[in-house]
């Protein structure tokens, strides 16, 4: 199979360039203009007035997002000509929201205060969902508001009054928080997301096309203006889009997240000598960020180069393959890729394929699932009347933490096929991918990090022009590789092969498909089984006579 061209391993925006060529002429875009679902829900929430008092907005639990929701609501209220105030608070105190009072020993009311609901009876209040999680009984008070019942002030201390202090309000609430927080509320009350409330969510990314690329650039300009930053030209915009594609792990998508965009623009400004940042400024900012976050990555690479972790990038080995993993370490801001040697040994047995990671309690459920799928495929394709007369043991060598996910199932299948057929695997090629029970190769995550992890090992051990990575064809759209890898692919010093099934993968790794060929892995395994069943081939009369002479 031919490796893919360098143009396919990075996003291309040639069709969009004419639209964004004159960046300065593109008007600013507001938050809600790029959030059509949220905008529609917010508009309905405003128009419903007293018929709907509560709205859930799923987004990051962050002040920035609540301010975006508040600003969007203010613009919509203004355009609809409703006389409604829109306010926001970051306080999780029920006393501030509902008001509170204290009672003296003689029953006199002390320190009565007016809450936001009472002081803004015709308002929309945007607040964090954690208000409901940190204040006991808060949800019951909110439900009273939803039902249009009088709202009760919080009793802080002192004897309880015979009648609670209540008031009426037409205020409406928008709670903003992440999906886990909304789920926690729903767990305590299954009716929380009832028909009396509205739900919407803030989309974190957008699929770019010719219709929305200009509004997206307008969003970039809208966020850049308060930072006193401008984008110099279309090349700078393209560089932001490329960085966004990598962040989204999708060539046709880019982040809408204002925090991500503002961080990138601010860091790029440090590299610029003016307020107009260029593509080179953005690239320099990304390089400096990678350097700041590279300590663990370089330490892992040093362990491989020093021989502490065995990864071979030359020669061939039976039953050994270079798999690709993504490492996530708590307290570290990014994931990084690292090759892992997966080995398999076989011996006479009852057909059992032992997953060492699972038996050592180091394999997660998804990894176990991938192993079982791989075993089912081999058993199905061999079409044996009885169990395979071999047992096998598969392990991630020098792995001392939990392994999970099914992205190594294709690599494990190749290692097992190699060990059973005694066919050597090329060590200068690494492989990643999941497989199904029919031998089809399926998409996995973390492709950019995985490919770059193996590339840098090969680069430091010496690129030979034969090294590369086998990956699922379905993952091609997720590639946004570092410029070092792109340049090596362009020069023919590194390769990427995309495969759709296990036959194509084995053809590249060991030079033959798994089945349906005169020279195939299945044929080699069958020959080995035949030799096991017939250890002494039939002898001629002369050979038998010679053997009799030796015995005599």
C-alpha positions as CSV (number, residue, x, y, z in Angstrom):
1,X,0.0,0.0,0.0
2,X,1.1,3.5,-0.7
3,X,1.5,5.9,2.2
4,X,-0.7,9.1,2.1
5,X,0.6,12.4,0.9
6,X,1.6,15.2,3.3
7,X,-1.4,17.4,2.3
8,X,-3.8,15.0,4.0
9,X,-2.2,15.1,7.5
10,X,-3.0,18.8,8.1
11,X,-6.1,20.9,7.6
12,X,-6.5,22.8,4.3
13,X,-8.4,26.0,4.1
14,X,-7.8,26.9,0.5
15,X,-11.6,27.1,-0.2
16,X,-12.1,29.4,2.7
17,X,-9.2,31.8,2.1
18,X,-11.0,34.0,-0.4
19,X,-13.7,34.6,2.2
20,X,-11.4,35.7,4.9
21,X,-8.8,37.4,2.7
22,X,-9.9,40.9,3.8
23,X,-10.0,40.3,7.6
24,X,-10.6,44.0,8.4
25,X,-13.8,44.2,6.5
26,X,-15.5,41.3,8.3
27,X,-17.9,42.6,11.0
28,X,-17.9,41.5,14.6
29,X,-20.0,38.5,15.6
30,X,-21.7,38.2,19.0
31,X,-21.7,35.1,21.1
32,X,-25.4,34.2,20.4
33,X,-24.9,34.5,16.6
34,X,-22.6,31.4,16.7
35,X,-24.9,29.6,19.2
36,X,-28.2,29.1,17.3
37,X,-29.6,26.5,19.6
38,X,-28.9,28.5,22.7
39,X,-30.1,31.7,21.1
40,X,-33.4,30.1,20.1
41,X,-33.9,28.7,23.7
42,X,-33.0,32.1,25.3
43,X,-35.4,33.9,23.0
44,X,-38.2,31.5,24.0
45,X,-37.3,31.9,27.6
46,X,-37.7,35.7,27.4
47,X,-40.9,35.6,25.4
48,X,-42.6,33.0,27.7
49,X,-42.3,35.5,30.5
50,X,-44.3,34.2,33.5
51,X,-45.0,30.8,31.9
52,X,-41.5,29.6,32.3
53,X,-39.4,30.7,35.3
54,X,-36.2,28.5,35.0
55,X,-33.7,27.8,32.3
56,X,-30.7,25.4,32.5
57,X,-27.7,26.2,30.3
58,X,-25.1,23.5,30.0
59,X,-21.6,25.1,29.6
60,X,-18.4,25.4,31.5
61,X,-18.7,26.2,35.2
62,X,-16.9,29.5,34.7
63,X,-17.5,33.2,35.3
64,X,-16.7,33.9,31.7
65,X,-19.5,31.7,30.4
66,X,-22.1,33.2,32.8
67,X,-21.1,36.7,31.6
68,X,-21.5,35.6,28.0
69,X,-25.0,34.3,28.8
70,X,-25.8,37.6,30.6
71,X,-24.7,39.8,27.8
72,X,-26.6,37.7,25.2
73,X,-29.8,38.0,27.3
74,X,-29.4,41.7,27.6
75,X,-29.0,42.1,23.9
76,X,-32.1,40.0,23.2
77,X,-34.2,41.8,25.9
78,X,-33.2,45.1,24.3
79,X,-34.1,44.0,20.8
80,X,-37.4,42.6,22.0
81,X,-38.3,45.8,23.8
82,X,-39.3,44.0,27.1
83,X,-38.8,46.0,30.3
84,X,-36.7,43.3,32.0
85,X,-33.4,43.7,33.9
86,X,-30.7,41.1,33.4
87,X,-28.3,40.7,36.2
88,X,-25.8,38.1,37.2
89,X,-24.2,37.0,40.5
90,X,-21.4,34.6,41.3
91,X,-22.5,34.2,44.9
92,X,-23.7,30.8,45.9
93,X,-25.5,32.3,49.0
94,X,-29.2,31.7,49.2
95,X,-29.5,34.6,51.6
96,X,-28.3,37.0,48.9
97,X,-30.7,35.5,46.4
98,X,-33.9,35.2,48.5
99,X,-33.1,37.7,51.3
100,X,-32.8,36.8,55.0
101,X,-33.8,37.8,58.5
102,X,-32.9,37.1,62.1
103,X,-35.2,36.9,65.1
104,X,-34.4,38.2,68.6
105,X,-35.3,36.2,71.7
106,X,-38.3,38.3,72.3
107,X,-39.6,37.5,68.8
108,X,-38.6,40.8,67.2
109,X,-37.3,40.6,63.6
110,X,-33.8,41.8,63.3
111,X,-31.5,42.5,60.3
112,X,-34.1,41.8,57.6
113,X,-32.5,42.1,54.1
114,X,-33.9,42.2,50.6
115,X,-32.6,39.6,48.2
116,X,-32.1,39.8,44.5
117,X,-35.4,38.2,43.7
118,X,-37.2,40.8,45.8
119,X,-35.2,43.8,44.7
120,X,-35.5,42.8,41.0
121,X,-39.0,41.4,40.7
122,X,-39.2,41.7,36.9
123,X,-35.7,40.5,36.2
124,X,-33.7,37.6,34.7
125,X,-30.9,36.5,37.1
126,X,-28.0,34.4,35.8
127,X,-26.2,32.4,38.5
128,X,-24.1,29.2,38.9
129,X,-25.6,25.8,39.4
130,X,-23.3,25.3,42.4
131,X,-25.8,27.5,44.3
132,X,-28.1,24.5,44.4
133,X,-25.3,22.1,45.5
134,X,-23.8,24.1,48.3
135,X,-27.0,25.3,50.0
136,X,-29.2,22.7,51.7
137,X,-32.9,23.1,50.8
138,X,-32.2,25.5,47.9
139,X,-33.9,23.4,45.3
140,X,-37.2,23.4,47.3
141,X,-37.1,27.2,47.3
142,X,-36.4,27.3,43.6
143,X,-39.4,24.9,42.9
144,X,-41.7,27.3,44.8
145,X,-40.5,30.1,42.4
146,X,-41.1,27.9,39.4
147,X,-44.6,27.1,40.5
148,X,-45.4,30.8,41.0
149,X,-45.8,30.5,44.8
150,X,-44.7,33.1,47.3
151,X,-40.9,33.1,47.9
152,X,-39.7,32.6,51.5
153,X,-36.8,34.5,53.0
154,X,-34.0,32.6,54.7
155,X,-34.2,32.4,58.5
156,X,-30.6,32.8,59.7
157,X,-30.9,32.5,63.5
158,X,-33.1,33.1,66.5
159,X,-36.5,31.5,67.4
160,X,-38.7,30.5,64.5
161,X,-41.6,32.8,63.7
162,X,-45.1,31.3,63.5
163,X,-45.5,32.7,60.0
164,X,-42.6,32.8,57.5
165,X,-41.7,36.0,55.8
166,X,-42.7,35.7,52.1
167,X,-43.0,37.9,49.1
168,X,-44.0,37.5,45.4
169,X,-41.7,38.0,42.5
170,X,-41.8,37.5,38.7
171,X,-38.1,37.1,38.5
172,X,-36.7,34.3,36.3
173,X,-33.5,32.3,36.8
174,X,-30.9,31.0,34.4
175,X,-28.6,28.4,35.9
176,X,-25.3,27.9,34.1
177,X,-23.0,24.9,34.8
178,X,-21.6,21.8,33.3
179,X,-23.4,18.6,32.5
180,X,-22.2,16.8,35.7
181,X,-23.7,19.6,37.9
182,X,-27.0,19.4,36.0
183,X,-27.0,15.6,36.4
184,X,-26.4,16.0,40.2
185,X,-29.5,18.2,40.5
186,X,-31.5,15.7,38.4
187,X,-30.3,12.9,40.6
188,X,-31.8,14.5,43.6
189,X,-35.0,15.4,41.8
190,X,-35.9,13.5,38.6
191,X,-38.4,16.2,37.7
192,X,-35.7,19.0,37.7
193,X,-35.6,19.0,33.8
194,X,-39.3,19.1,33.6
195,X,-41.6,20.6,31.0
196,X,-41.8,23.7,33.2
197,X,-38.1,24.5,32.5
198,X,-36.1,25.1,29.4
199,X,-32.8,23.5,28.6
200,X,-30.0,24.5,26.2
201,X,-26.3,24.1,25.9
202,X,-23.3,26.2,24.8
203,X,-21.5,24.5,21.9
204,X,-17.8,24.4,22.4
205,X,-16.8,24.0,18.7
206,X,-18.2,24.7,15.3
207,X,-17.9,22.9,11.9
208,X,-16.4,25.3,9.5
209,X,-17.8,25.8,6.0
210,X,-18.1,28.7,3.5
211,X,-21.3,29.9,5.3
212,X,-19.9,30.3,8.8
213,X,-16.2,31.0,8.4
214,X,-16.8,34.8,8.2
215,X,-19.0,34.9,11.3
216,X,-16.3,32.8,13.1
217,X,-13.6,35.4,12.1
218,X,-16.0,38.0,13.4
219,X,-16.1,36.2,16.7
220,X,-12.3,36.2,16.8
221,X,-12.3,39.9,16.3
222,X,-15.0,40.4,18.9
223,X,-12.9,38.6,21.5
224,X,-9.6,40.3,20.4
225,X,-10.9,43.9,20.6
226,X,-11.1,44.1,24.4
227,X,-7.5,42.7,24.5
228,X,-6.4,45.5,22.0
229,X,-5.4,42.8,19.5
230,X,-6.0,42.5,15.8
231,X,-5.3,39.7,13.3
232,X,-2.9,40.9,10.7
233,X,-4.2,38.9,7.7
234,X,-5.8,35.7,6.4
235,X,-2.6,33.7,7.2
236,X,-3.0,34.6,10.9
237,X,-6.6,33.5,10.8
238,X,-5.7,30.2,9.1
239,X,-3.1,29.6,11.8
240,X,-5.7,30.0,14.4
241,X,-8.0,27.6,12.5
242,X,-5.2,25.0,12.3
243,X,-4.5,25.2,16.0
244,X,-8.2,24.9,16.6
245,X,-8.5,21.8,14.4
246,X,-5.8,20.2,16.5
247,X,-7.6,21.2,19.7
248,X,-10.8,19.7,18.4
249,X,-9.1,16.6,16.9
250,X,-11.1,17.3,13.7
251,X,-9.8,19.1,10.5
252,X,-13.2,20.7,9.8
253,X,-13.9,22.0,13.3
254,X,-12.5,24.8,15.5
255,X,-13.2,25.9,19.1
256,X,-15.8,28.5,20.0
257,X,-14.6,28.6,23.6
258,X,-13.6,32.2,24.4
259,X,-11.1,31.1,27.0
260,X,-9.2,29.0,24.5
261,X,-9.2,31.8,21.9
262,X,-8.3,34.6,24.3
263,X,-5.4,32.6,25.7
264,X,-4.0,31.9,22.2
265,X,-4.3,35.5,21.1
266,X,-2.8,36.9,24.3
267,X,0.2,34.6,24.1
268,X,0.6,35.5,20.4
269,X,0.6,39.2,21.3
270,X,3.8,38.6,23.4
271,X,5.6,37.5,20.3
272,X,4.4,40.5,18.3
273,X,6.0,43.9,18.1
274,X,2.7,45.4,17.3
275,X,-1.0,44.9,18.1
276,X,-1.6,43.1,14.8
277,X,-0.5,39.4,15.3
278,X,0.7,37.4,12.4
279,X,0.8,33.7,11.6
280,X,4.5,33.6,12.7
281,X,3.5,35.2,16.1
282,X,0.9,32.5,16.6
283,X,3.3,29.7,15.6
284,X,5.9,31.1,18.0
285,X,3.4,31.3,20.8
286,X,2.4,27.6,20.3
287,X,6.0,26.6,20.2
288,X,6.7,28.4,23.5
289,X,3.7,26.8,25.1
290,X,4.8,23.3,23.9
291,X,8.3,24.0,25.4
292,X,6.8,25.1,28.8
293,X,4.8,21.8,28.9
294,X,7.5,19.5,27.5
295,X,9.3,18.3,30.7
296,X,7.5,15.0,31.1
297,X,7.4,14.4,27.4
298,X,11.2,14.8,27.1
299,X,11.8,12.6,30.2
300,X,9.7,9.8,28.6
301,X,11.7,10.2,25.3
302,X,15.0,10.2,27.2
303,X,14.1,6.9,28.8
304,X,13.5,5.3,25.4
305,X,16.7,6.8,23.9
306,X,18.8,5.7,26.9
307,X,17.5,2.2,26.6
308,X,15.6,2.2,29.9
309,X,12.4,1.6,27.9
310,X,12.9,-0.8,25.0
311,X,11.4,0.5,21.7
312,X,13.0,-0.7,18.4
313,X,12.6,1.3,15.2
314,X,14.7,-1.0,13.0
315,X,14.7,-4.7,12.1
316,X,12.0,-7.3,12.5
317,X,10.8,-9.4,15.4
318,X,8.3,-12.3,15.8
319,X,5.4,-11.5,18.1
320,X,6.5,-7.9,18.9
321,X,4.8,-4.8,17.6
322,X,5.1,-1.0,18.4
323,X,1.7,0.1,19.6
324,X,0.8,3.7,20.3
325,X,-0.6,5.1,23.5
326,X,-1.7,8.5,24.9
327,X,-0.5,9.3,28.4
328,X,-2.7,11.4,30.7
329,X,-1.0,12.5,34.0
330,X,-3.1,14.3,36.7
331,X,-1.8,17.8,37.2
332,X,-0.3,18.0,33.7
333,X,-2.2,20.3,31.2
334,X,-1.8,18.2,28.1
335,X,-1.8,14.6,27.0
336,X,1.2,13.2,25.0
337,X,1.9,10.2,22.9
338,X,4.3,7.4,23.6
339,X,5.0,4.2,21.8
340,X,4.5,0.9,23.7
341,X,6.0,-2.5,22.9
342,X,3.3,-5.1,22.7
343,X,4.5,-8.7,22.8
344,X,2.9,-12.1,22.3
345,X,4.3,-15.6,22.9
346,X,2.5,-18.8,22.1
347,X,2.9,-22.4,23.3
348,X,1.1,-25.7,23.1
349,X,-2.2,-25.3,24.9
350,X,-5.9,-25.3,24.8
351,X,-6.6,-22.1,22.8
352,X,-6.6,-19.7,25.7
353,X,-5.3,-16.2,24.9
354,X,-4.2,-14.6,28.2
355,X,-4.6,-10.9,28.6
356,X,-1.7,-10.3,31.1
357,X,-2.9,-6.7,31.8
358,X,-6.3,-7.9,32.8
359,X,-5.0,-10.7,34.9
360,X,-2.7,-8.3,36.7
361,X,-5.6,-5.9,37.3
362,X,-4.0,-3.3,35.1
363,X,-6.4,-3.6,32.2
364,X,-9.6,-1.6,32.1
365,X,-13.0,-2.8,30.9
366,X,-12.7,-1.2,27.4
367,X,-9.3,-2.9,26.9
368,X,-10.7,-6.2,27.9
369,X,-13.6,-5.7,25.4
370,X,-11.1,-5.0,22.6
371,X,-9.2,-8.2,23.5
372,X,-12.3,-10.3,23.4
373,X,-13.3,-8.9,20.0
374,X,-9.9,-9.6,18.6
375,X,-10.0,-13.2,19.9
376,X,-13.5,-13.7,18.5
377,X,-12.4,-12.6,15.0
378,X,-9.4,-15.1,15.0
379,X,-11.6,-18.0,16.2
380,X,-14.2,-17.2,13.6
381,X,-11.8,-16.9,10.7
382,X,-9.8,-20.0,11.5
383,X,-13.0,-22.2,11.2
384,X,-11.5,-24.9,13.4
385,X,-13.6,-27.9,14.5
386,X,-11.9,-27.8,17.9
387,X,-10.0,-25.2,19.9
388,X,-6.8,-23.8,18.6
389,X,-4.0,-26.1,19.9
390,X,-1.9,-23.2,21.1
391,X,-2.2,-20.8,24.1
392,X,-0.9,-17.3,23.9
393,X,0.0,-14.5,26.3
394,X,-0.2,-10.8,25.3
395,X,1.3,-8.0,27.3
396,X,2.2,-4.3,27.2
397,X,5.9,-4.5,28.0
398,X,7.3,-2.1,30.7
399,X,3.8,-0.8,31.5
400,X,3.2,-0.2,35.2
401,X,-0.1,1.6,35.2
402,X,-3.6,0.8,34.0
403,X,-4.2,0.3,30.3
404,X,-7.6,1.0,29.0
405,X,-9.4,1.7,25.7
406,X,-9.6,-0.5,22.6
407,X,-7.2,1.4,20.5
408,X,-4.5,-1.3,20.9
409,X,-6.7,-4.2,19.8
410,X,-5.4,-4.0,16.2
411,X,-1.8,-4.0,17.4
412,X,-2.5,-6.9,19.7
413,X,-4.1,-8.8,16.9
414,X,-1.0,-8.3,14.7
415,X,1.3,-9.4,17.5
416,X,-0.8,-12.6,18.0
417,X,-1.0,-13.3,14.3
418,X,2.8,-12.9,14.1
419,X,3.5,-15.3,17.0
420,X,1.0,-17.9,15.7
421,X,2.3,-17.9,12.1
422,X,6.0,-17.2,13.1
423,X,6.0,-14.2,10.7
424,X,8.3,-11.3,11.8
425,X,6.9,-7.8,12.2
426,X,8.7,-4.7,10.9
427,X,9.8,-2.8,14.0
428,X,10.1,0.5,12.1
429,X,6.4,0.7,11.8
430,X,4.0,1.5,14.7
431,X,0.3,0.8,14.6
432,X,-2.9,2.0,16.3
433,X,-6.6,1.2,15.7
434,X,-9.5,-0.7,17.1
435,X,-11.1,-3.6,15.2
436,X,-14.5,-5.2,15.1
437,X,-15.5,-8.9,15.0
438,X,-15.4,-8.8,11.2
439,X,-11.8,-7.5,10.9
440,X,-12.7,-4.0,10.0
441,X,-10.5,-1.2,11.5
442,X,-12.3,1.5,13.5
443,X,-11.4,5.0,14.6
444,X,-9.6,5.8,17.8
445,X,-8.6,9.0,19.7
446,X,-5.4,10.9,20.2
447,X,-4.0,10.3,16.7
448,X,-1.9,13.5,16.6
449,X,-0.2,12.8,19.9
450,X,0.3,9.1,19.1
451,X,1.9,9.7,15.7
452,X,4.2,12.5,17.0
453,X,5.3,10.3,19.9
454,X,6.6,7.6,17.6
455,X,8.0,10.1,15.1
456,X,10.2,11.8,17.7
457,X,11.6,8.4,18.8
458,X,12.4,7.6,15.2
459,X,13.8,11.1,14.6
460,X,16.2,10.8,17.5
461,X,17.2,7.2,16.8
462,X,17.7,8.1,13.1
463,X,15.1,8.4,10.3
464,X,15.7,5.8,7.6
465,X,12.9,6.7,5.2
466,X,11.0,3.4,6.0
467,X,9.5,4.4,9.3
468,X,5.9,5.3,9.8
469,X,2.6,4.7,11.4
470,X,-0.4,2.5,10.4
471,X,-3.7,4.2,11.4
472,X,-7.5,3.7,10.6
473,X,-8.7,5.4,7.5
474,X,-11.6,6.8,9.5
475,X,-9.1,8.9,11.5
476,X,-7.6,10.7,8.5
477,X,-9.9,13.7,9.1
478,X,-8.6,14.1,12.6
479,X,-5.0,14.8,11.7
480,X,-3.4,18.2,12.4
481,X,0.2,17.1,12.8
482,X,3.2,19.3,14.0
483,X,5.2,20.9,11.2
484,X,8.2,18.7,11.9
485,X,6.2,15.6,11.1
486,X,4.6,17.2,8.0
487,X,8.0,18.2,6.7
488,X,9.4,14.6,7.2
489,X,6.4,13.1,5.4
490,X,6.8,15.6,2.6
491,X,10.4,14.6,2.2
492,X,9.7,10.9,2.3
493,X,11.5,10.3,5.5
494,X,8.4,9.3,7.4
495,X,5.1,7.7,6.3
496,X,1.5,7.4,7.3
497,X,-0.6,4.4,6.0
498,X,-4.4,4.4,6.3
499,X,-6.1,1.0,6.5
500,X,-9.7,-0.2,6.5
501,X,-9.2,-3.9,7.6
502,X,-6.7,-6.2,9.2
503,X,-5.6,-7.7,5.9
504,X,-4.2,-4.3,4.8
505,X,-2.5,-3.8,8.2
506,X,-0.8,-7.2,8.1
507,X,0.2,-6.7,4.5
508,X,2.2,-3.6,5.5
509,X,3.6,-5.0,8.8
510,X,4.6,-8.6,7.8
511,X,4.2,-8.7,4.0
512,X,1.1,-10.9,3.8
513,X,-2.7,-10.6,4.5
514,X,-4.5,-12.5,7.2
515,X,-6.6,-14.6,4.8
516,X,-7.8,-15.2,1.2
517,X,-4.3,-15.4,-0.4
518,X,-1.9,-18.2,-1.3
519,X,0.6,-16.8,1.2
520,X,-1.5,-15.7,4.2
521,X,-1.2,-15.8,8.0
522,X,-4.1,-18.2,8.2
523,X,-2.3,-20.7,5.9
524,X,0.9,-20.4,8.0
525,X,-1.0,-21.1,11.2
526,X,-2.8,-24.1,9.6
527,X,0.6,-25.5,8.4
528,X,1.9,-25.1,12.0
529,X,-1.2,-26.9,13.4
530,X,-0.7,-29.7,10.8
531,X,2.9,-30.1,11.9
532,X,1.8,-30.3,15.5
533,X,-0.7,-33.0,14.6
534,X,1.9,-34.9,12.5
535,X,5.2,-34.5,14.2
536,X,6.9,-37.4,12.2
537,X,6.3,-37.2,8.5
538,X,6.0,-40.5,6.6
539,X,9.5,-42.2,6.2
540,X,10.7,-44.1,3.1
541,X,11.8,-47.8,3.4
542,X,15.5,-46.8,3.3
543,X,15.0,-44.3,6.1
544,X,13.2,-46.8,8.3
545,X,16.0,-49.4,7.6
546,X,18.7,-46.8,8.6
547,X,16.8,-46.0,11.7
548,X,16.6,-49.8,12.5
549,X,20.3,-50.1,12.1
550,X,21.0,-47.2,14.6
551,X,18.6,-48.8,17.1
552,X,20.4,-52.1,16.7
